[in-house]
């Protein structure tokens, strides 16, 4: 009996060890804005007007009414790739580390029409167009994986945290007076926006289909919840009527700091912070390659159990 018990224990441990699996995965998909955006009251430096991430605003000539058209926005939306590595401790529980990389992030434009570009004493009607886009956003996402462990079709879910590695945003702001108001002046500002570090949350649910012992294909629906506070805005370039202006000749600060305890004064170098939307809902498909080969599965364990049951008892000596 002791020999039978030891043999059963050995087979049980061997089966558990054999179910451990190391794998890598790669995928491609598209992410859509989740929860949308809100207007914020913090003005873009120097123009004195609040600006949304996506949409438009029409100012009345009397400056007593404004018409808004705000769109949904998320700086992590667009075409994405995902690469990762995972380890399954058993058929049902494991961990996975993914890197989400934006390949073609959505570009957002806000048009501010019929704006007074000068002082009230000498108003000049014009427009301000602001275009913003995240340049190759990268998020690192460690997560816990739970799966059904099917032989061919495997349902799984994943949930964890999102760590922003690269969330810089390029912002281009074009100011021009409207036709018929005199000589046309077009000022083009290019800014780079940096965000403070903040954790987000991520989850996914999908299905994986086994092609062979090494390769599987998968498809999933993912969710990212994250917003980041802006911390710094740096002027990269400035042109007027197509001619480059040296930043050393610019009379305003070229670096703007943002914080929750900001003091705004005549220096215009400090503003209160505001959050930037990075939440999304994504659809992805991809492939998984197993780095370790599973020598046993549930069928082989069942056969081993039957062999034990059919073994004749040992005679006592």
Order of alpha helices (4+ residues) and beta strands (2+ residues): alpha-beta-beta-beta-beta-beta-beta-beta-beta-beta-beta-beta-beta-beta-beta-beta-beta-beta-beta-beta-alpha
